[in-house]
Amino acid sequence: MLSATDLLAFLAQRGGQEYRTAATTQSGRGKRAVTREVGEYRFTMRGESVQATGPSGQTRQLSRAEFGEIFGSYLFREPLPTGEMTDLGPLFG
């Protein structure tokens, strides 16, 4: 599981490529800990902003601070590439 900060760092290294991942929340501790999946999101790092598409299909451009405010309490499963490239700048920069 990745924190929101870890996910941002992961995306920053792979700018322009879209990844999908499931957001989860945890409740309880120890043996009673329960992980609940909130939904699947698609993320792309574009410069200093993150393009986020939620389970409803709505897409938003978020700053790093906004990303932290919205997703800071979630943990994310392993991000998987979707094969979509939204910004070819990192390839030719």
Order of alpha helices (4+ residues) and beta strands (2+ residues): beta-alpha-beta-beta-beta-beta-alpha-beta-beta-alpha
